[in-house]
Amino acid sequence: MTSDVLAVFPELPFFPMDAIPLEVLRDPARRRDVMRVAAVTGGITLPGELMRGPDVNEAGMMLDQVNQFRESPAGLIYRYSPWHNDANNPNRWPAGQAPGTDSIHYREELINVFEGLQMFHEWGGDVPVPAILIDYEEKYLRTKHINEPGGVEWNVSLLAMHKGIHAICKQTLYPNARVHVYGLGRSGAYLLEGSPGDGMSPHLYIPNDLDQALADIASWARKDAYAGCSVWVSMGAARTESGFEFGVQYDPRNDFEIAKAATLAGFTLIPHPHWLDPRMNGLWDHIEAFVRGMFAEGAGSW
């Protein structure tokens, strides 16, 4: 099934999504699907560490067409994974090297983050940039316990690096873009107290455990610090003991209830992975349930 299921929905309030795979964006046969998803969600997210200028230009042209039919303009969204240990990323952090603001890898990555935003500015035309997604989940740059040898110094350097990246995002070309930092308020493995971001941004990768998911949403809704937070959610996939797995079996009703509860709590939802990611193949029933949940009002039910 294609994204035809989305044709029955009007536009949603803007919500960012994880980055679209570039092979999908670059495939002329998928152009209609990309534009339809953008028309519903309000944007196209590009992977900042991998994209090129023509990718930004192509996404911008698609959004220009989409915006002829949207009441509120769809925008480009910048997703960046600093120092990410991806074989396709030439700037990944080397194993065994400690973090430090005097490191050439730190300085180069600040330049890379800025150049990606500059690429949006030069190639994206007048398309707005409402959000920036930052994911620090790099296994070689995990936080350390303060009792570990060098733990305090390691964490101080790591926090300085996070602040440097955030400053680039907020003080250059798109100061009004909301910066969503993956895991802020949820995971202590990669972030520290004081790691900056525009509001909490916890992950909720347990759609197969509806009771726990709704309990987490209710808990965040009761805390002032989480007001208006963004929540990273998965559909047809879940975090298990083996890692993040696709093809996890559960009732699509769970996606409806999670989207409904989070929307009524005033949270922004960030689906992961992108709906057109090949790993999401065959999961349109989950996506449809999720979108219906976002439309459900107070007494709405499955």
C-alpha positions as CSV (number, residue, x, y, z in Angstrom):
1,M,0.0,0.0,0.0
2,T,1.2,3.5,-0.7
3,S,0.5,6.8,1.1
4,D,-2.9,6.9,-0.5
5,V,-4.4,6.3,2.9
6,L,-3.3,9.8,3.8
7,A,-5.4,11.4,1.1
8,V,-8.5,11.2,3.3
9,F,-7.0,13.5,5.9
10,P,-6.7,17.3,5.8
11,E,-3.5,18.9,7.0
12,L,-2.4,18.3,10.5
13,P,-0.9,20.9,12.9
14,F,2.8,20.9,12.1
15,F,4.8,18.1,13.6
16,P,8.4,17.2,12.6
17,M,9.4,13.7,11.5
18,D,12.7,11.9,11.5
19,A,14.7,12.3,8.4
20,I,13.5,11.0,5.0
21,P,15.9,8.5,3.5
22,L,17.7,10.3,0.7
23,E,17.2,7.4,-1.7
24,V,13.4,8.0,-1.3
25,L,13.7,11.7,-1.8
26,R,15.9,11.2,-4.9
27,D,13.5,8.7,-6.5
28,P,11.2,10.4,-9.0
29,A,8.7,7.5,-8.6
30,R,8.3,8.4,-4.9
31,R,7.8,12.2,-5.5
32,R,4.0,11.9,-5.1
33,D,4.4,10.0,-1.8
34,V,6.9,12.5,-0.4
35,M,4.6,15.4,-1.2
36,R,1.6,13.8,0.3
37,V,3.3,13.0,3.6
38,A,4.6,16.6,3.6
39,A,1.1,17.9,3.0
40,V,-0.2,16.1,6.0
41,T,2.7,16.6,8.4
42,G,3.8,20.1,7.4
43,G,7.4,19.4,6.4
44,I,10.2,17.4,4.9
45,T,13.1,16.5,7.2
46,L,16.6,16.1,5.7
47,P,19.6,14.3,7.3
48,G,22.1,17.2,7.7
49,E,25.2,15.0,7.9
50,L,24.4,13.3,4.6
51,M,22.3,15.7,2.4
52,R,23.6,17.7,-0.5
53,G,22.5,21.0,-2.0
54,P,20.4,19.5,-4.8
55,D,18.5,17.4,-2.1
56,V,17.6,20.7,-0.3
57,N,16.6,22.2,-3.6
58,E,14.4,19.3,-4.5
59,A,12.7,19.2,-1.1
60,G,12.2,23.0,-1.3
61,M,10.5,22.8,-4.7
62,M,8.2,20.0,-3.5
63,L,7.2,22.2,-0.5
64,D,6.6,25.2,-2.8
65,Q,4.0,23.0,-4.5
66,V,2.6,21.6,-1.3
67,N,2.2,25.1,0.1
68,Q,-0.2,26.1,-2.6
69,F,-2.8,23.9,-0.9
70,R,-1.9,24.2,2.8
71,E,-3.4,26.9,5.1
72,S,-0.1,27.0,7.1
73,P,3.1,26.7,5.2
74,A,5.0,23.4,5.3
75,G,8.7,23.8,6.0
76,L,12.2,22.2,5.7
77,I,13.3,20.5,8.9
78,Y,17.0,20.0,9.7
79,R,18.0,16.7,11.4
80,Y,21.6,16.3,12.5
81,S,23.4,13.6,14.4
82,P,26.7,15.1,15.6
83,W,29.7,12.8,15.4
84,H,27.4,9.9,14.5
85,N,29.1,6.5,14.1
86,D,27.6,5.9,10.7
87,A,29.9,4.4,8.0
88,N,28.4,7.0,5.6
89,N,29.3,9.9,7.8
90,P,33.0,10.9,7.3
91,N,32.9,13.0,10.5
92,R,32.0,10.2,12.9
93,W,33.7,10.4,16.2
94,P,36.7,8.0,16.5
95,A,36.5,5.2,19.0
96,G,38.4,5.7,22.2
97,Q,38.9,9.5,21.8
98,A,37.7,11.6,24.7
99,P,35.4,14.5,24.1
100,G,36.9,17.9,24.3
101,T,36.3,21.4,22.9
102,D,39.9,21.5,21.9
103,S,39.4,18.5,19.6
104,I,39.6,19.0,15.8
105,H,36.5,16.7,15.6
106,Y,34.6,19.2,17.8
107,R,35.6,22.2,15.7
108,E,34.9,20.5,12.4
109,E,31.5,19.4,13.6
110,L,30.5,22.9,14.6
111,I,31.5,24.0,11.0
112,N,29.5,21.1,9.6
113,V,26.4,22.0,11.6
114,F,26.6,25.6,10.4
115,E,27.3,24.6,6.8
116,G,24.2,22.4,6.7
117,L,22.0,25.2,7.9
118,Q,23.7,27.5,5.4
119,M,22.9,24.9,2.7
120,F,19.2,25.2,3.7
121,H,19.5,29.0,3.3
122,E,21.2,28.9,-0.1
123,W,19.3,26.0,-1.7
124,G,15.9,26.0,0.1
125,G,14.6,29.3,-1.3
126,D,12.0,31.0,0.8
127,V,10.7,27.8,2.5
128,P,10.5,28.3,6.3
129,V,12.7,26.2,8.7
130,P,10.5,25.7,11.8
131,A,12.4,23.0,13.5
132,I,15.9,21.5,14.0
133,L,16.3,17.9,15.3
134,I,19.5,16.9,17.1
135,D,20.4,13.4,18.1
136,Y,23.5,12.9,20.2
137,E,23.1,9.1,20.5
138,E,26.7,8.2,19.6
139,K,28.0,5.1,21.5
140,Y,31.5,6.5,21.9
141,L,30.2,9.7,23.6
142,R,28.1,8.3,26.3
143,T,28.1,10.1,29.7
144,K,30.2,8.7,32.5
145,H,29.5,8.2,36.2
146,I,31.2,10.9,38.3
147,N,33.0,8.2,40.2
148,E,34.7,6.8,37.1
149,P,38.3,7.9,36.5
150,G,38.1,11.1,34.6
151,G,34.3,11.0,34.7
152,V,33.8,14.6,35.8
153,E,36.2,16.0,33.2
154,W,34.6,13.9,30.5
155,N,31.1,15.1,31.3
156,V,32.1,18.7,31.5
157,S,33.6,18.5,28.0
158,L,30.5,16.6,26.7
159,L,28.2,19.3,28.1
160,A,30.3,22.1,26.5
161,M,30.1,20.3,23.2
162,H,26.3,20.1,23.5
163,K,26.1,23.8,24.3
164,G,28.3,24.6,21.3
165,I,26.0,22.7,18.9
166,H,22.9,24.4,20.4
167,A,24.5,27.8,20.1
168,I,25.2,27.3,16.4
169,C,21.5,26.3,15.9
170,K,20.1,29.2,17.8
171,Q,22.5,32.1,17.0
172,T,22.9,31.8,13.2
173,L,20.5,31.6,10.3
174,Y,17.3,30.2,12.0
175,P,17.1,31.6,15.5
176,N,13.4,31.0,15.7
177,A,13.5,27.3,14.8
178,R,12.6,25.1,17.7
179,V,15.5,22.8,18.6
180,H,14.3,19.3,19.6
181,V,17.1,17.2,21.2
182,Y,16.4,13.5,21.2
183,G,16.0,12.0,24.6
184,L,16.1,15.3,26.6
185,G,14.2,14.5,29.8
186,R,14.2,10.7,29.2
187,S,17.6,9.2,28.8
188,G,20.8,9.9,30.7
189,A,23.0,7.8,28.5
190,Y,24.0,10.6,26.2
191,L,22.7,13.8,27.8
192,L,23.5,15.6,31.0
193,E,21.7,18.0,33.4
194,G,22.1,21.3,31.6
195,S,22.2,19.9,28.1
196,P,20.3,22.6,26.1
197,G,17.2,22.2,24.0
198,D,13.9,24.0,23.5
199,G,11.9,21.9,25.9
200,M,11.9,18.3,26.9
201,S,12.0,15.7,24.1
202,P,11.7,12.2,25.5
203,H,11.3,9.1,23.4
204,L,8.3,6.7,23.6
205,Y,9.3,3.6,21.7
206,I,7.0,1.2,23.4
207,P,3.7,1.1,21.3
208,N,3.5,-2.6,22.1
209,D,3.0,-1.7,25.8
210,L,0.0,0.6,25.7
211,D,-0.5,0.8,29.5
212,Q,3.1,1.9,30.1
213,A,3.0,4.4,27.2
214,L,-0.1,6.1,28.4
215,A,1.3,6.1,32.0
216,D,4.4,7.9,30.7
217,I,2.4,10.5,28.8
218,A,0.2,11.1,31.8
219,S,3.3,11.5,34.0
220,W,4.9,14.0,31.7
221,A,1.6,15.9,31.4
222,R,1.6,16.5,35.2
223,K,5.1,18.1,35.2
224,D,5.5,21.7,34.4
225,A,9.0,21.1,32.9
226,Y,7.3,18.9,30.2
227,A,4.7,21.5,29.1
228,G,4.6,21.5,25.3
229,C,7.3,18.9,25.1
230,S,8.1,16.9,21.9
231,V,7.8,13.1,22.1
232,W,9.6,10.8,19.7
233,V,7.3,7.9,18.8
234,S,7.5,4.7,16.8
235,M,4.9,2.7,14.9
236,G,5.1,-1.0,14.0
237,A,8.5,-0.9,15.8
238,A,9.6,-0.8,19.4
239,R,12.7,-0.8,21.6
240,T,13.2,-4.3,23.0
241,E,16.0,-6.1,24.9
242,S,17.6,-6.7,21.5
243,G,17.5,-3.1,20.5
244,F,15.2,-1.2,18.2
245,E,13.2,-3.8,16.2
246,F,10.8,-3.5,13.2
247,G,7.9,-5.8,12.6
248,V,6.8,-5.8,16.2
249,Q,3.3,-7.2,16.3
250,Y,0.6,-5.2,18.3
251,D,-2.9,-3.8,17.7
252,P,-2.8,-0.5,15.6
253,R,-5.3,0.8,18.2
254,N,-2.3,1.4,20.4
255,D,-1.0,3.9,17.9
256,F,-4.3,5.7,17.9
257,E,-4.5,5.9,21.7
258,I,-0.9,7.1,22.1
259,A,-1.3,9.8,19.4
260,K,-4.6,10.9,20.9
261,A,-3.3,11.1,24.5
262,A,-0.1,13.0,23.5
263,T,-2.0,15.4,21.3
264,L,-4.6,16.2,24.0
265,A,-1.7,16.8,26.4
266,G,-0.4,19.4,24.1
267,F,2.7,17.5,23.0
268,T,4.4,17.7,19.6
269,L,4.9,14.2,18.1
270,I,8.1,13.2,16.2
271,P,7.6,9.9,14.4
272,H,10.7,7.7,14.0
273,P,11.6,6.5,11.5
274,H,10.2,8.5,8.6
275,W,6.9,7.0,7.2
276,L,8.5,6.4,3.8
277,D,11.5,4.6,5.3
278,P,11.7,1.1,3.5
279,R,11.7,-0.5,7.0
280,M,8.1,0.9,7.4
281,N,6.9,-1.2,4.4
282,G,3.4,-2.6,5.1
283,L,2.8,-0.6,8.2
284,W,0.3,1.9,6.8
285,D,-2.5,0.6,9.0
286,H,-0.4,1.7,12.0
287,I,0.3,5.1,10.4
288,E,-3.4,5.6,9.6
289,A,-4.4,4.8,13.2
290,F,-1.8,7.3,14.5
291,V,-3.1,10.1,12.2
292,R,-6.7,9.3,13.3
293,G,-5.6,9.6,16.9
294,M,-4.2,13.1,16.3
295,F,-7.6,14.1,15.0
296,A,-9.5,12.6,17.8
297,E,-11.1,15.2,20.1
298,G,-11.9,14.9,23.8
299,A,-14.5,12.1,23.6
300,G,-13.0,10.5,20.4
301,S,-12.5,6.8,20.5
302,W,-11.1,4.0,18.4
